[in-house]
Amino acid sequence: MGCVRIKIHKSSRFVVAVCDKEIFGKKLKDGSFQLNLASSFFDGDEFDEEEAIKILRSYFLDDASFNIVGEKSIDIAKKAGIISGGESIFCGVPVCLVLL
């Protein structure tokens, strides 16, 4: 069973949504700001760490953008070379947006 969920969206470029499976389905709210992890945007397939790293690296080479939410997802993105830090904390959850 996987530790993260990954969903690939195709628009003018690929947008990769990555979310820890434990927080998928939640809504994080802080005042008027909300991050809806229950939406179809994050409703992808589950992958283990090794598979997730391969997927993220392949889309990084395609100049994809990334929405990464959760400790495990951030750690995997770091191991894949997508980010090296700089994530924000929203409602106690690390979040990172990568626009290439």
C-alpha positions in Angstrom: 0.0 0.0 0.0 1.3 3.5 -0.9 2.2 6.3 1.4 1.3 9.2 -0.9 -1.4 10.0 -3.5 -0.3 11.4 -6.9 -2.6 12.8 -9.5 -1.4 14.2 -12.8 -3.4 17.0 -14.5 -2.8 18.1 -18.1 -3.4 21.6 -19.1 -0.9 23.8 -21.0 1.7 21.9 -18.9 1.5 19.0 -16.4 0.4 19.8 -12.9 1.3 17.1 -10.4 -0.7 17.0 -7.1 1.0 15.1 -4.3 -0.6 14.5 -0.9 0.1 12.2 2.1 -2.5 9.5 2.1 -3.2 10.1 5.8 -4.4 13.7 5.2 -6.2 13.1 1.9 -9.9 13.9 2.3 -9.4 16.6 4.9 -10.0 20.4 4.7 -7.4 22.6 6.2 -8.9 26.0 7.2 -7.3 29.1 8.7 -9.6 32.0 8.8 -10.8 32.7 5.3 -8.1 30.5 3.7 -8.8 26.9 2.9 -6.9 24.0 1.4 -9.3 21.3 0.3 -7.5 17.9 0.2 -10.9 16.2 -0.3 -11.3 17.6 -3.8 -10.7 15.6 -7.0 -7.5 17.6 -7.5 -5.7 15.4 -5.0 -7.7 12.2 -5.6 -4.9 10.2 -7.4 -3.5 6.8 -7.1 -1.4 5.6 -4.1 2.3 5.0 -4.5 5.1 3.9 -2.2 8.1 6.1 -1.8 10.3 4.5 -4.5 7.6 4.7 -7.1 6.7 8.3 -6.1 10.3 9.5 -6.5 10.4 8.0 -10.0 7.2 9.7 -11.0 8.1 13.1 -9.6 11.5 13.0 -11.3 10.0 12.1 -14.7 7.5 15.0 -14.5 10.2 17.4 -13.2 12.1 16.7 -16.5 8.9 17.6 -18.4 8.8 21.1 -16.7 5.7 20.2 -14.6 4.3 22.3 -11.8 3.8 20.6 -8.4 1.4 21.0 -5.5 2.9 19.1 -2.6 1.1 18.7 0.7 2.2 16.7 3.8 5.4 15.6 5.6 5.9 12.4 3.6 5.2 14.1 0.3 7.6 17.0 1.0 10.3 14.4 2.0 9.7 12.5 -1.2 9.9 15.6 -3.3 13.2 16.5 -1.6 14.6 13.0 -2.3 13.5 13.3 -5.9 15.3 16.6 -6.3 12.2 18.7 -6.9 12.7 20.9 -3.8 15.5 21.5 -1.3 13.4 23.3 1.4 11.4 26.4 1.6 8.0 24.7 2.3 5.4 26.7 4.1 3.3 25.5 7.0 -0.5 25.8 6.8 -2.6 24.5 9.7 0.5 22.5 10.9 0.9 20.8 7.6 3.9 21.5 5.3 2.9 22.7 1.8 5.0 23.6 -1.2 4.1 24.9 -4.7 6.6 24.5 -7.4 6.1 26.5 -10.6 8.7 26.0 -13.4 
